[in-house]
Amino acid sequence: MRFPLLGGNLTMKGKNWSLEHLPRLDETTRSRFQDLGITTTQDLLLKAQTQQGKEEIARYLQQKPQQISKWVIMADLARLPSVGCEYCGLLLHAGIGSIEQLKQMHPQKLHQQVLRLQIALFKRRDYCPSVSIVQNWIQDARKINQ
């Protein structure tokens, strides 16, 4: 999929998800996003690509701009087929703030970050995705804008 961004000079590839799949969005917030014409992750990325856009969304949703930025980061990470909405929040909380940052990561190092997060949150190692899944995230990040 290719989606032209505002201005026509940038393009995005990747998966496009309904906002109902994005983590940490309640029904009221989703409804307010719909009022703004934002129903998918691509819609969110398009409307929030500038600081002004993020601030306008934040004002309408009565949210802090930092929260909008978190949803934008998750929407961007969710473009990766191997990440999707299932792992985008996990990556954000493990310290990954962009696809560009993800593509620079070493798989074992990122796996260790995610493992530490899972143990800290859930006291369980078995919730952590495998190294091969983490490798897929990084491979997808390296391929997405080629």
DOPA-276753 format. One line per field, with one value per residue (C-alpha): x, y, z; residue number from 1. Coordinates in nm, 2 decimals, decimal comma, m for minus. Each point is the difference from the previous one (the first is absolute). Example, Ala and Ser with C-alpha at 12.3 -4.5 7.8 and 13.67 -1.06 7.14 Angstrom:
! residues 2
east = [1,23 0,14] $
north = [m0,45 0,34] $
up = [0,78 m0,07] $
i = [1 2] $
//
This chain:
! residues 146
east = [0,00 0,12 m0,17 0,09 0,06 m0,09 0,20 0,03 0,38 0,00 m0,15 m0,08 m0,01 m0,13 m0,31 m0,29 m0,21 m0,34 0,06 m0,20 0,31 0,24 0,09 m0,12 m0,29 m0,33 m0,33 m0,05 0,34 m0,06 m0,33 0,17 0,26 m0,28 m0,15 0,33 m0,01 0,26 m0,10 0,32 0,36 0,09 m0,26 0,17 0,35 m0,12 m0,18 0,27 0,31 0,06 0,02 m0,30 m0,20 0,08 m0,10 m0,33 m0,08 0,11 m0,23 m0,30 0,06 0,08 0,32 0,36 0,21 0,23 m0,28 m0,07 0,37 m0,01 m0,30 0,18 0,31 m0,21 m0,19 0,34 0,14 m0,32 0,07 0,25 m0,17 0,18 m0,07 m0,35 m0,22 0,10 0,35 0,01 m0,07 0,25 0,27 m0,09 0,03 0,32 0,14 m0,05 m0,13 0,01 0,05 0,33 0,12 m0,13 0,19 0,33 m0,05 0,19 m0,26 0,16 0,03 m0,37 m0,11 0,18 m0,18 m0,34 0,08 0,09 m0,32 m0,21 0,16 m0,04 m0,37 m0,12 0,28 m0,01 0,26 m0,23 m0,20 0,30 0,00 0,28 0,32 m0,12 m0,31 0,22 0,22 m0,32 m0,08 0,34 0,00 m0,34 0,12 0,30 m0,22 m0,30 0,12 0,21] $
north = [0,00 0,35 0,30 0,35 0,24 0,37 0,20 m0,30 m0,05 m0,27 m0,35 m0,26 m0,37 m0,27 m0,13 0,23 m0,09 0,11 0,21 m0,26 m0,22 0,27 m0,06 0,23 0,16 m0,01 0,02 0,37 0,10 m0,21 0,17 0,34 m0,10 m0,10 0,35 0,13 m0,24 m0,23 m0,36 m0,18 0,01 0,16 0,27 0,07 0,01 0,24 0,24 0,00 0,03 0,36 0,14 0,22 m0,30 m0,19 0,31 0,03 m0,36 0,03 0,30 m0,17 m0,33 0,19 m0,20 0,11 0,03 m0,26 m0,25 0,08 m0,05 m0,35 m0,10 0,14 m0,20 m0,32 0,07 0,03 m0,31 m0,19 0,06 m0,29 m0,32 m0,20 0,27 0,10 0,11 m0,30 0,11 0,38 0,09 m0,24 0,15 0,35 m0,09 m0,18 0,33 m0,02 0,33 m0,04 m0,25 0,17 m0,08 m0,35 m0,07 0,10 m0,25 m0,32 m0,29 m0,14 0,34 0,09 m0,35 0,07 0,34 m0,16 m0,29 0,24 0,19 m0,31 m0,12 0,34 0,02 m0,35 m0,19 m0,25 m0,08 m0,21 0,31 0,13 m0,06 m0,22 0,13 m0,11 0,22 0,29 m0,07 0,02 0,34 0,13 m0,15 0,15 0,34 m0,02 m0,09 0,23 0,31 m0,17] $
up = [0,00 m0,08 0,16 m0,12 0,29 0,00 m0,24 m0,23 0,05 0,26 m0,02 0,26 m0,05 0,24 0,17 0,07 0,31 0,13 0,31 0,20 m0,01 0,13 0,37 0,27 m0,19 0,18 m0,18 0,08 m0,14 m0,31 m0,05 0,03 m0,25 m0,24 0,05 m0,14 m0,29 0,15 m0,02 m0,09 0,10 m0,34 0,06 0,34 m0,16 m0,27 0,23 0,27 m0,21 0,12 0,35 m0,08 m0,11 0,32 0,21 m0,18 0,06 0,36 0,05 m0,15 0,19 0,32 0,02 0,06 m0,32 0,15 m0,01 m0,36 m0,08 0,16 m0,21 m0,31 0,08 0,05 m0,33 m0,18 0,15 m0,07 m0,38 0,03 m0,08 0,27 0,26 m0,07 0,28 0,20 0,08 m0,07 0,36 0,13 m0,22 0,11 0,36 m0,07 m0,11 m0,38 m0,13 m0,37 m0,29 m0,07 0,36 m0,03 m0,32 0,18 0,29 0,04 0,05 0,32 0,16 m0,08 0,12 0,33 0,03 m0,06 0,23 0,29 m0,06 0,00 0,32 0,17 m0,10 0,02 0,19 m0,29 m0,26 m0,21 m0,11 m0,19 m0,38 m0,13 m0,15 m0,34 0,04 0,10 m0,31 m0,22 0,15 m0,09 m0,35 m0,07 0,12 m0,23 m0,30 0,05 m0,19 m0,26] $
i = [1 2 3 4 5 6 7 8 9 10 11 12 13 14 15 16 17 18 19 20 21 22 23 24 25 26 27 28 29 30 31 32 33 34 35 36 37 38 39 40 41 42 43 44 45 46 47 48 49 50 51 52 53 54 55 56 57 58 59 60 61 62 63 64 65 66 67 68 69 70 71 72 73 74 75 76 77 78 79 80 81 82 83 84 85 86 87 88 89 90 91 92 93 94 95 96 97 98 99 100 101 102 103 104 105 106 107 108 109 110 111 112 113 114 115 116 117 118 119 120 121 122 123 124 125 126 127 128 129 130 131 132 133 134 135 136 137 138 139 140 141 142 143 144 145 146] $
//
